[in-house]
Amino acid sequence: MATKSARLGTCPNCGGTITSGYLLIEYDTNEGQERFAECPSCAEIVHPAH
């Protein structure tokens, strides 16, 4: 059964869409939740913009 990846946000470098399949780490901070993901378009490790 195939599942659809949820959209995490966009790459701040190239504007490409980042989906949950590219999520590397997610953690909580005092300011809220942070994420690092690999952009499938430019292959950079970024904080996806909402």
WOGIDA-V273285 format. One record per pair of residues at least 12 apart in sequence whose C-alpha atoms are under 7 Angstrom apart, sorted by the first residue. I is the first residue (numbers start at 0). GAP is how many residues later the second one is. Records with the same first field share a line. If there is no record, write none. Layout:
I=GAP, GAP
This chain:
4=14, 15, 16
5=13, 14
6=12, 13
7=12, 40
8=39, 40, 41
9=38, 39, 40
10=28, 35, 37, 38
11=36, 37
13=28
15=25
17=21, 22, 30
21=15, 16, 17
22=13, 14, 15
23=12, 13
24=12
34=12
35=12
